[in-house]
Amino acid sequence: MLDTRARKVVQPLFDQAATGLKKLGLSANQVTIISGIIGAATGFFVYNDMMGIAILLLWISGMLDVVDGTMARREKTTPIGTILDLVLDRVVELSVLIGLALRFPETQIVMLFLIASFVIGMTMFLAIGAVSENYGFKSFQYQPGLIERTEGFLFLTAMLLFPGAIIWIALVFLIAELYTVGERFYQASKVLR
């Protein structure tokens, strides 16, 4: 929701960052990999109860993820870049959830359900993309929903900031994620008939 609605406001900052990274000689795929490595490291810091560093790395990774897309659209998107982006985005999210589940064992059941909702959500997202024509500015069919990447990062950040409420935050996140799955299926069923 925020990714779709607020993008126009912050895009000039990402355009400047993309220009700067390009001047440093980095390609979109290299920025994607750097973003993935930084984001994947968050789980280590979560597990070691270094939540401030984990939050910082998570958001740096997220910002680089937006910048790599900006760079890719300027260069020319490649199928391998799209694959790298989608896979490394999930690695980052799973790193945080696994770090939380290991750090706070009492959350493991709800974390498993939340991870399952991610699998279902990504399957829905990719299935819709596979059977839809791409009319957007991304290299794949992008269907907006209640939970997009920014909302996911906000939920993950809330879990890191408020460990005593992780289970409740994760349950709200789970419900919102499942709502998004239903929302995307409903939208797709109308368009694809």
Rosetta blueprint (number, residue, H / E / L):
1 M L
2 L H
3 D H
4 T H
5 R H
6 A H
7 R H
8 K H
9 V H
10 V H
11 Q H
12 P H
13 L H
14 F H
15 D H
16 Q H
17 A H
18 A H
19 T H
20 G H
21 L H
22 K H
23 K H
24 L L
25 G L
26 L L
27 S L
28 A H
29 N H
30 Q H
31 V H
32 T H
33 I H
34 I H
35 S H
36 G H
37 I H
38 I H
39 G H
40 A H
41 A L
42 T H
43 G H
44 F H
45 F H
46 V H
47 Y H
48 N L
49 D L
50 M L
51 M H
52 G H
53 I H
54 A H
55 I H
56 L H
57 L H
58 L H
59 W H
60 I H
61 S H
62 G H
63 M H
64 L H
65 D H
66 V H
67 V H
68 D H
69 G H
70 T H
71 M H
72 A H
73 R H
74 R H
75 E H
76 K L
77 T L
78 T L
79 P H
80 I H
81 G H
82 T H
83 I H
84 L H
85 D H
86 L H
87 V H
88 L H
89 D H
90 R H
91 V H
92 V H
93 E H
94 L H
95 S H
96 V H
97 L H
98 I H
99 G H
100 L H
101 A H
102 L H
103 R H
104 F L
105 P H
106 E H
107 T H
108 Q H
109 I H
110 V H
111 M H
112 L H
113 F H
114 L H
115 I H
116 A H
117 S H
118 F H
119 V H
120 I H
121 G H
122 M H
123 T H
124 M H
125 F H
126 L H
127 A H
128 I H
129 G H
130 A H
131 V H
132 S L
133 E L
134 N L
135 Y L
136 G L
137 F L
138 K L
139 S L
140 F L
141 Q L
142 Y L
143 Q L
144 P L
145 G L
146 L L
147 I L
148 E L
149 R H
150 T H
151 E H
152 G H
153 F H
154 L H
155 F H
156 L H
157 T H
158 A H
159 M H
160 L H
161 L H
162 F L
163 P H
164 G H
165 A H
166 I H
167 I H
168 W H
169 I H
170 A H
171 L H
172 V H
173 F H
174 L H
175 I H
176 A H
177 E H
178 L H
179 Y H
180 T H
181 V H
182 G H
183 E H
184 R H
185 F H
186 Y H
187 Q H
188 A H
189 S H
190 K H
191 V H
192 L L
193 R L
